[in-house]
Amino acid sequence: FPTMTSSVNGALQLDPSALSNVLWATEFGVYSSLISGVDSLLASKGPASALSGPSKIATPSQRLNNVNVHDVAVLGSTLYAIAASDFNTYADVMSSNDGGATWTRTGLTTQFLQVQATRSIVTDKVHNVLYAGTDQGVFAYSPASAQWSPVGSAYDVSALAVGAQALYSGRRISASTVPNSALVIQPLVGGVSFTPIEKSPGDHFNVRSLVVSGGSVYVGGGSAQ
């Protein structure tokens, strides 16, 4: 880990090219390390590999080094990362098909100019779809068409999780938000028989993280008041 001065922004993910490795998002790009080396890594002793592209190429569409990466996800052999460059010259969901050697913009913020913040990405491997949670709602990305499309309403999203049949999105809400449902449940792409419903863990509850395990959904957060 680079001198342990980087904050870890994204949850750990398995590296598709080496399943004994984990990936994580930091304020200086994407990194990978052996799972067995995580303990020593956190003690600033273990090795870490940067997966942020060539350091000497200035083109934003080819590198992530010294870029604030907020989250990372894996779909097949493709890596995805939420990246924001210095001075906000670009902010987008980036993709890499070569294990982090080079990166390209998926075009979320150019296809939808109103999106100012992207906070979470998750993958639906069954339907081969990437979901992004933004300040303008949830968007779905199809690698086959390289296109993004909005999913549901334009609420402010803080966290995402994929279950067996449904997409769970946690909302960033304020004390004045009406309605104040913090957890939105909607069908996955292709799940035509499901009806979107809204649930709330409590009044004005601000969701910060979501985990789906088996038939249960776990929500982390706190009151927005």
ChimeraX commands (.cxc) that place a marker at each C-alpha (Angstrom):
marker #1 position 0.00,0.00,0.00 radius 0.5
marker #1 position 1.53,3.39,-0.97 radius 0.5
marker #1 position 2.93,4.57,2.41 radius 0.5
marker #1 position -0.54,3.99,3.91 radius 0.5
marker #1 position -1.45,7.63,3.27 radius 0.5
marker #1 position -4.28,6.69,0.90 radius 0.5
marker #1 position -7.80,6.27,2.21 radius 0.5
marker #1 position -9.63,3.12,1.14 radius 0.5
marker #1 position -12.86,4.24,-0.51 radius 0.5
marker #1 position -14.26,1.06,-2.04 radius 0.5
marker #1 position -15.11,-2.37,-0.68 radius 0.5
marker #1 position -12.70,-5.19,-1.41 radius 0.5
marker #1 position -13.37,-7.17,-4.60 radius 0.5
marker #1 position -11.87,-10.34,-6.03 radius 0.5
marker #1 position -9.44,-9.78,-8.89 radius 0.5
marker #1 position -10.81,-11.77,-11.89 radius 0.5
marker #1 position -7.32,-12.44,-13.24 radius 0.5
marker #1 position -6.12,-13.92,-9.94 radius 0.5
marker #1 position -8.82,-15.04,-7.54 radius 0.5
marker #1 position -6.34,-15.18,-4.67 radius 0.5
marker #1 position -6.03,-11.39,-4.95 radius 0.5
marker #1 position -8.30,-8.60,-3.75 radius 0.5
marker #1 position -8.87,-5.17,-5.29 radius 0.5
marker #1 position -9.66,-1.91,-3.57 radius 0.5
marker #1 position -10.28,1.71,-4.49 radius 0.5
marker #1 position -8.15,4.52,-3.03 radius 0.5
marker #1 position -7.54,8.23,-3.47 radius 0.5
marker #1 position -4.54,7.30,-5.66 radius 0.5
marker #1 position -6.12,4.70,-7.95 radius 0.5
marker #1 position -6.88,0.97,-7.83 radius 0.5
marker #1 position -4.63,-1.54,-6.04 radius 0.5
marker #1 position -4.38,-5.32,-5.77 radius 0.5
marker #1 position -2.85,-7.61,-3.14 radius 0.5
marker #1 position -2.86,-11.29,-2.15 radius 0.5
marker #1 position -5.70,-12.07,0.23 radius 0.5
marker #1 position -3.18,-13.74,2.53 radius 0.5
marker #1 position -1.24,-10.48,2.63 radius 0.5
marker #1 position -4.06,-8.21,3.76 radius 0.5
marker #1 position -3.05,-8.26,7.44 radius 0.5
marker #1 position 0.53,-7.24,6.68 radius 0.5
marker #1 position -0.77,-4.82,4.06 radius 0.5
marker #1 position -2.78,-2.94,6.66 radius 0.5
marker #1 position 0.32,-2.85,8.83 radius 0.5
marker #1 position 2.09,-1.05,5.94 radius 0.5
marker #1 position 4.40,-4.02,5.34 radius 0.5
marker #1 position 2.79,-6.03,2.57 radius 0.5
marker #1 position 3.28,-5.61,-1.17 radius 0.5
marker #1 position 0.60,-3.99,-3.32 radius 0.5
marker #1 position 0.29,-3.71,-7.07 radius 0.5
marker #1 position -1.08,-0.57,-8.73 radius 0.5
marker #1 position -3.66,-1.26,-11.45 radius 0.5
marker #1 position -4.01,2.34,-12.53 radius 0.5
marker #1 position -2.53,2.38,-16.01 radius 0.5
marker #1 position 0.66,3.94,-17.39 radius 0.5
marker #1 position 1.92,6.75,-15.18 radius 0.5
marker #1 position 3.43,8.77,-18.03 radius 0.5
marker #1 position 0.30,9.03,-20.18 radius 0.5
marker #1 position -1.64,12.17,-19.38 radius 0.5
marker #1 position -4.79,11.21,-21.32 radius 0.5
marker #1 position -7.61,10.80,-18.75 radius 0.5
marker #1 position -9.06,7.91,-20.77 radius 0.5
marker #1 position -5.99,5.73,-20.25 radius 0.5
marker #1 position -4.88,5.98,-16.64 radius 0.5
marker #1 position -6.07,6.24,-13.03 radius 0.5
marker #1 position -2.88,7.00,-11.13 radius 0.5
marker #1 position -3.21,9.94,-8.74 radius 0.5
marker #1 position -6.96,9.84,-9.39 radius 0.5
marker #1 position -9.49,9.53,-6.57 radius 0.5
marker #1 position -11.26,6.19,-7.07 radius 0.5
marker #1 position -14.47,5.88,-5.04 radius 0.5
marker #1 position -15.46,2.28,-5.76 radius 0.5
marker #1 position -14.41,-0.72,-7.84 radius 0.5
marker #1 position -16.38,-3.63,-9.33 radius 0.5
marker #1 position -15.71,-6.68,-11.50 radius 0.5
marker #1 position -17.86,-8.07,-14.33 radius 0.5
marker #1 position -16.37,-11.03,-16.15 radius 0.5
marker #1 position -12.77,-10.09,-16.94 radius 0.5
marker #1 position -13.48,-6.34,-16.93 radius 0.5
marker #1 position -12.63,-4.00,-14.06 radius 0.5
marker #1 position -14.78,-0.94,-13.39 radius 0.5
marker #1 position -13.91,2.04,-11.20 radius 0.5
marker #1 position -15.58,5.30,-10.21 radius 0.5
marker #1 position -12.86,7.88,-10.83 radius 0.5
marker #1 position -12.57,11.64,-10.36 radius 0.5
marker #1 position -9.45,13.37,-11.66 radius 0.5
marker #1 position -7.57,16.27,-10.09 radius 0.5
marker #1 position -9.47,19.56,-10.28 radius 0.5
marker #1 position -12.51,17.59,-11.55 radius 0.5
marker #1 position -11.34,17.70,-15.16 radius 0.5
marker #1 position -13.30,14.48,-15.53 radius 0.5
marker #1 position -15.44,12.21,-13.36 radius 0.5
marker #1 position -16.76,8.98,-14.79 radius 0.5
marker #1 position -17.08,5.24,-14.43 radius 0.5
marker #1 position -13.95,3.81,-16.06 radius 0.5
marker #1 position -13.38,0.32,-17.46 radius 0.5
marker #1 position -10.29,-1.82,-18.05 radius 0.5
marker #1 position -10.18,-5.01,-20.11 radius 0.5
marker #1 position -6.49,-5.68,-19.51 radius 0.5
marker #1 position -6.27,-5.97,-15.73 radius 0.5
marker #1 position -5.74,-2.27,-15.10 radius 0.5
marker #1 position -2.99,-1.67,-17.68 radius 0.5
marker #1 position -5.19,0.85,-19.52 radius 0.5
marker #1 position -8.56,2.39,-18.78 radius 0.5
marker #1 position -11.35,3.97,-20.84 radius 0.5
marker #1 position -14.33,6.10,-19.90 radius 0.5
marker #1 position -17.72,4.41,-20.12 radius 0.5
marker #1 position -19.38,7.76,-20.76 radius 0.5
marker #1 position -21.89,7.96,-17.90 radius 0.5
marker #1 position -21.24,11.65,-17.27 radius 0.5
marker #1 position -21.14,12.50,-20.97 radius 0.5
marker #1 position -24.34,10.62,-21.80 radius 0.5
marker #1 position -26.07,12.13,-18.74 radius 0.5
marker #1 position -24.68,15.60,-18.07 radius 0.5
marker #1 position -26.88,16.07,-15.01 radius 0.5
marker #1 position -24.94,13.41,-13.07 radius 0.5
marker #1 position -22.56,15.23,-10.73 radius 0.5
marker #1 position -21.64,12.44,-8.29 radius 0.5
marker #1 position -21.35,8.65,-8.64 radius 0.5
marker #1 position -20.97,6.90,-5.30 radius 0.5
marker #1 position -21.47,3.16,-5.79 radius 0.5
marker #1 position -21.17,0.49,-8.50 radius 0.5
marker #1 position -22.27,-3.15,-8.39 radius 0.5
marker #1 position -22.55,-5.91,-10.99 radius 0.5
marker #1 position -25.40,-8.22,-11.95 radius 0.5
marker #1 position -23.49,-11.16,-13.44 radius 0.5
marker #1 position -26.63,-13.05,-14.47 radius 0.5
marker #1 position -27.78,-10.28,-16.81 radius 0.5
marker #1 position -24.24,-8.95,-17.53 radius 0.5
marker #1 position -25.12,-5.47,-16.28 radius 0.5
marker #1 position -23.22,-2.87,-14.24 radius 0.5
marker #1 position -25.26,-0.59,-11.98 radius 0.5
marker #1 position -24.12,2.85,-10.82 radius 0.5
marker #1 position -25.66,4.78,-7.94 radius 0.5
marker #1 position -25.55,8.54,-8.52 radius 0.5
marker #1 position -27.02,11.79,-7.25 radius 0.5
marker #1 position -29.54,11.45,-10.10 radius 0.5
marker #1 position -30.63,7.88,-9.38 radius 0.5
marker #1 position -29.52,4.46,-10.59 radius 0.5
marker #1 position -28.11,3.84,-14.07 radius 0.5
marker #1 position -27.54,0.50,-15.80 radius 0.5
marker #1 position -24.63,-0.13,-18.18 radius 0.5
marker #1 position -24.60,-2.83,-20.83 radius 0.5
marker #1 position -21.05,-3.77,-21.90 radius 0.5
marker #1 position -22.44,-5.22,-25.14 radius 0.5
marker #1 position -23.90,-1.88,-26.27 radius 0.5
marker #1 position -21.57,0.37,-24.24 radius 0.5
marker #1 position -24.62,2.43,-23.27 radius 0.5
marker #1 position -26.04,3.66,-19.97 radius 0.5
marker #1 position -29.76,3.86,-19.21 radius 0.5
marker #1 position -31.63,5.25,-16.17 radius 0.5
marker #1 position -33.35,2.79,-13.84 radius 0.5
marker #1 position -36.23,4.10,-11.73 radius 0.5
marker #1 position -36.59,7.57,-10.25 radius 0.5
marker #1 position -33.94,10.29,-9.97 radius 0.5
marker #1 position -33.32,10.08,-6.23 radius 0.5
marker #1 position -29.93,10.55,-4.56 radius 0.5
marker #1 position -28.23,7.13,-4.18 radius 0.5
marker #1 position -25.55,6.31,-1.62 radius 0.5
marker #1 position -25.28,2.50,-1.82 radius 0.5
marker #1 position -26.25,-0.44,-4.05 radius 0.5
marker #1 position -26.54,-4.21,-3.67 radius 0.5
marker #1 position -27.70,-6.97,-6.00 radius 0.5
marker #1 position -29.82,-9.87,-4.76 radius 0.5
marker #1 position -31.06,-12.97,-6.55 radius 0.5
marker #1 position -33.98,-11.14,-8.16 radius 0.5
marker #1 position -33.86,-7.53,-7.07 radius 0.5
marker #1 position -31.67,-4.44,-6.98 radius 0.5
marker #1 position -31.45,-2.66,-3.62 radius 0.5
marker #1 position -30.53,1.02,-3.55 radius 0.5
marker #1 position -29.96,3.10,-0.45 radius 0.5
marker #1 position -30.94,6.76,-0.54 radius 0.5
marker #1 position -29.19,9.84,0.78 radius 0.5
marker #1 position -32.01,11.80,2.38 radius 0.5
marker #1 position -32.42,14.86,4.55 radius 0.5
marker #1 position -34.82,15.51,7.41 radius 0.5
marker #1 position -37.13,17.31,4.97 radius 0.5
marker #1 position -37.18,14.59,2.29 radius 0.5
marker #1 position -40.71,13.47,1.41 radius 0.5
marker #1 position -41.27,10.59,1.08 radius 0.5
marker #1 position -38.51,9.52,3.43 radius 0.5
marker #1 position -38.17,5.88,2.37 radius 0.5
marker #1 position -34.46,5.14,2.56 radius 0.5
marker #1 position -34.35,1.76,0.82 radius 0.5
marker #1 position -35.72,1.25,-2.69 radius 0.5
marker #1 position -36.20,-2.27,-4.07 radius 0.5
marker #1 position -36.68,-2.74,-7.80 radius 0.5
marker #1 position -36.39,-5.56,-10.34 radius 0.5
marker #1 position -33.16,-6.47,-12.02 radius 0.5
marker #1 position -32.90,-6.03,-15.77 radius 0.5
marker #1 position -34.97,-8.85,-17.27 radius 0.5
marker #1 position -37.10,-9.37,-14.14 radius 0.5
marker #1 position -40.36,-8.26,-15.75 radius 0.5
marker #1 position -42.65,-9.85,-13.16 radius 0.5
marker #1 position -41.49,-7.75,-10.22 radius 0.5
marker #1 position -43.07,-4.55,-8.93 radius 0.5
marker #1 position -40.83,-1.81,-7.47 radius 0.5
marker #1 position -41.53,-1.20,-3.78 radius 0.5
marker #1 position -40.02,1.09,-1.17 radius 0.5
marker #1 position -39.04,0.21,2.39 radius 0.5
marker #1 position -37.52,2.29,5.18 radius 0.5
marker #1 position -35.48,1.05,8.18 radius 0.5
marker #1 position -36.71,4.12,10.08 radius 0.5
marker #1 position -37.87,7.71,9.70 radius 0.5
marker #1 position -35.33,9.87,7.84 radius 0.5
marker #1 position -32.82,7.01,7.77 radius 0.5
marker #1 position -29.73,7.75,5.66 radius 0.5
marker #1 position -28.33,4.55,4.09 radius 0.5
marker #1 position -24.53,4.29,3.87 radius 0.5
marker #1 position -24.01,0.61,2.99 radius 0.5
marker #1 position -25.97,-2.45,1.84 radius 0.5
marker #1 position -25.20,-6.18,1.89 radius 0.5
marker #1 position -27.35,-9.02,0.56 radius 0.5
marker #1 position -26.75,-12.46,2.02 radius 0.5
marker #1 position -29.08,-15.32,1.19 radius 0.5
marker #1 position -32.61,-14.05,1.66 radius 0.5
marker #1 position -31.64,-11.21,3.98 radius 0.5
marker #1 position -30.68,-7.57,3.35 radius 0.5
marker #1 position -28.45,-5.75,5.82 radius 0.5
marker #1 position -28.48,-1.96,5.94 radius 0.5
marker #1 position -25.93,0.32,7.58 radius 0.5
marker #1 position -26.59,4.00,8.18 radius 0.5
marker #1 position -28.07,6.50,10.56 radius 0.5
marker #1 position -30.63,9.22,11.08 radius 0.5
marker #1 position -30.52,12.17,8.69 radius 0.5
marker #1 position -31.91,14.48,11.37 radius 0.5
marker link #1:1,2 radius 0.2
marker link #1:2,3 radius 0.2
marker link #1:3,4 radius 0.2
marker link #1:4,5 radius 0.2
marker link #1:5,6 radius 0.2
marker link #1:6,7 radius 0.2
marker link #1:7,8 radius 0.2
marker link #1:8,9 radius 0.2
marker link #1:9,10 radius 0.2
marker link #1:10,11 radius 0.2
marker link #1:11,12 radius 0.2
marker link #1:12,13 radius 0.2
marker link #1:13,14 radius 0.2
marker link #1:14,15 radius 0.2
marker link #1:15,16 radius 0.2
marker link #1:16,17 radius 0.2
marker link #1:17,18 radius 0.2
marker link #1:18,19 radius 0.2
marker link #1:19,20 radius 0.2
marker link #1:20,21 radius 0.2
marker link #1:21,22 radius 0.2
marker link #1:22,23 radius 0.2
marker link #1:23,24 radius 0.2
marker link #1:24,25 radius 0.2
marker link #1:25,26 radius 0.2
marker link #1:26,27 radius 0.2
marker link #1:27,28 radius 0.2
marker link #1:28,29 radius 0.2
marker link #1:29,30 radius 0.2
marker link #1:30,31 radius 0.2
marker link #1:31,32 radius 0.2
marker link #1:32,33 radius 0.2
marker link #1:33,34 radius 0.2
marker link #1:34,35 radius 0.2
marker link #1:35,36 radius 0.2
marker link #1:36,37 radius 0.2
marker link #1:37,38 radius 0.2
marker link #1:38,39 radius 0.2
marker link #1:39,40 radius 0.2
marker link #1:40,41 radius 0.2
marker link #1:41,42 radius 0.2
marker link #1:42,43 radius 0.2
marker link #1:43,44 radius 0.2
marker link #1:44,45 radius 0.2
marker link #1:45,46 radius 0.2
marker link #1:46,47 radius 0.2
marker link #1:47,48 radius 0.2
marker link #1:48,49 radius 0.2
marker link #1:49,50 radius 0.2
marker link #1:50,51 radius 0.2
marker link #1:51,52 radius 0.2
marker link #1:52,53 radius 0.2
marker link #1:53,54 radius 0.2
marker link #1:54,55 radius 0.2
marker link #1:55,56 radius 0.2
marker link #1:56,57 radius 0.2
marker link #1:57,58 radius 0.2
marker link #1:58,59 radius 0.2
marker link #1:59,60 radius 0.2
marker link #1:60,61 radius 0.2
marker link #1:61,62 radius 0.2
marker link #1:62,63 radius 0.2
marker link #1:63,64 radius 0.2
marker link #1:64,65 radius 0.2
marker link #1:65,66 radius 0.2
marker link #1:66,67 radius 0.2
marker link #1:67,68 radius 0.2
marker link #1:68,69 radius 0.2
marker link #1:69,70 radius 0.2
marker link #1:70,71 radius 0.2
marker link #1:71,72 radius 0.2
marker link #1:72,73 radius 0.2
marker link #1:73,74 radius 0.2
marker link #1:74,75 radius 0.2
marker link #1:75,76 radius 0.2
marker link #1:76,77 radius 0.2
marker link #1:77,78 radius 0.2
marker link #1:78,79 radius 0.2
marker link #1:79,80 radius 0.2
marker link #1:80,81 radius 0.2
marker link #1:81,82 radius 0.2
marker link #1:82,83 radius 0.2
marker link #1:83,84 radius 0.2
marker link #1:84,85 radius 0.2
marker link #1:85,86 radius 0.2
marker link #1:86,87 radius 0.2
marker link #1:87,88 radius 0.2
marker link #1:88,89 radius 0.2
marker link #1:89,90 radius 0.2
marker link #1:90,91 radius 0.2
marker link #1:91,92 radius 0.2
marker link #1:92,93 radius 0.2
marker link #1:93,94 radius 0.2
marker link #1:94,95 radius 0.2
marker link #1:95,96 radius 0.2
marker link #1:96,97 radius 0.2
marker link #1:97,98 radius 0.2
marker link #1:98,99 radius 0.2
marker link #1:99,100 radius 0.2
marker link #1:100,101 radius 0.2
marker link #1:101,102 radius 0.2
marker link #1:102,103 radius 0.2
marker link #1:103,104 radius 0.2
marker link #1:104,105 radius 0.2
marker link #1:105,106 radius 0.2
marker link #1:106,107 radius 0.2
marker link #1:107,108 radius 0.2
marker link #1:108,109 radius 0.2
marker link #1:109,110 radius 0.2
marker link #1:110,111 radius 0.2
marker link #1:111,112 radius 0.2
marker link #1:112,113 radius 0.2
marker link #1:113,114 radius 0.2
marker link #1:114,115 radius 0.2
marker link #1:115,116 radius 0.2
marker link #1:116,117 radius 0.2
marker link #1:117,118 radius 0.2
marker link #1:118,119 radius 0.2
marker link #1:119,120 radius 0.2
marker link #1:120,121 radius 0.2
marker link #1:121,122 radius 0.2
marker link #1:122,123 radius 0.2
marker link #1:123,124 radius 0.2
marker link #1:124,125 radius 0.2
marker link #1:125,126 radius 0.2
marker link #1:126,127 radius 0.2
marker link #1:127,128 radius 0.2
marker link #1:128,129 radius 0.2
marker link #1:129,130 radius 0.2
marker link #1:130,131 radius 0.2
marker link #1:131,132 radius 0.2
marker link #1:132,133 radius 0.2
marker link #1:133,134 radius 0.2
marker link #1:134,135 radius 0.2
marker link #1:135,136 radius 0.2
marker link #1:136,137 radius 0.2
marker link #1:137,138 radius 0.2
marker link #1:138,139 radius 0.2
marker link #1:139,140 radius 0.2
marker link #1:140,141 radius 0.2
marker link #1:141,142 radius 0.2
marker link #1:142,143 radius 0.2
marker link #1:143,144 radius 0.2
marker link #1:144,145 radius 0.2
marker link #1:145,146 radius 0.2
marker link #1:146,147 radius 0.2
marker link #1:147,148 radius 0.2
marker link #1:148,149 radius 0.2
marker link #1:149,150 radius 0.2
marker link #1:150,151 radius 0.2
marker link #1:151,152 radius 0.2
marker link #1:152,153 radius 0.2
marker link #1:153,154 radius 0.2
marker link #1:154,155 radius 0.2
marker link #1:155,156 radius 0.2
marker link #1:156,157 radius 0.2
marker link #1:157,158 radius 0.2
marker link #1:158,159 radius 0.2
marker link #1:159,160 radius 0.2
marker link #1:160,161 radius 0.2
marker link #1:161,162 radius 0.2
marker link #1:162,163 radius 0.2
marker link #1:163,164 radius 0.2
marker link #1:164,165 radius 0.2
marker link #1:165,166 radius 0.2
marker link #1:166,167 radius 0.2
marker link #1:167,168 radius 0.2
marker link #1:168,169 radius 0.2
marker link #1:169,170 radius 0.2
marker link #1:170,171 radius 0.2
marker link #1:171,172 radius 0.2
marker link #1:172,173 radius 0.2
marker link #1:173,174 radius 0.2
marker link #1:174,175 radius 0.2
marker link #1:175,176 radius 0.2
marker link #1:176,177 radius 0.2
marker link #1:177,178 radius 0.2
marker link #1:178,179 radius 0.2
marker link #1:179,180 radius 0.2
marker link #1:180,181 radius 0.2
marker link #1:181,182 radius 0.2
marker link #1:182,183 radius 0.2
marker link #1:183,184 radius 0.2
marker link #1:184,185 radius 0.2
marker link #1:185,186 radius 0.2
marker link #1:186,187 radius 0.2
marker link #1:187,188 radius 0.2
marker link #1:188,189 radius 0.2
marker link #1:189,190 radius 0.2
marker link #1:190,191 radius 0.2
marker link #1:191,192 radius 0.2
marker link #1:192,193 radius 0.2
marker link #1:193,194 radius 0.2
marker link #1:194,195 radius 0.2
marker link #1:195,196 radius 0.2
marker link #1:196,197 radius 0.2
marker link #1:197,198 radius 0.2
marker link #1:198,199 radius 0.2
marker link #1:199,200 radius 0.2
marker link #1:200,201 radius 0.2
marker link #1:201,202 radius 0.2
marker link #1:202,203 radius 0.2
marker link #1:203,204 radius 0.2
marker link #1:204,205 radius 0.2
marker link #1:205,206 radius 0.2
marker link #1:206,207 radius 0.2
marker link #1:207,208 radius 0.2
marker link #1:208,209 radius 0.2
marker link #1:209,210 radius 0.2
marker link #1:210,211 radius 0.2
marker link #1:211,212 radius 0.2
marker link #1:212,213 radius 0.2
marker link #1:213,214 radius 0.2
marker link #1:214,215 radius 0.2
marker link #1:215,216 radius 0.2
marker link #1:216,217 radius 0.2
marker link #1:217,218 radius 0.2
marker link #1:218,219 radius 0.2
marker link #1:219,220 radius 0.2
marker link #1:220,221 radius 0.2
marker link #1:221,222 radius 0.2
marker link #1:222,223 radius 0.2
marker link #1:223,224 radius 0.2
marker link #1:224,225 radius 0.2
view
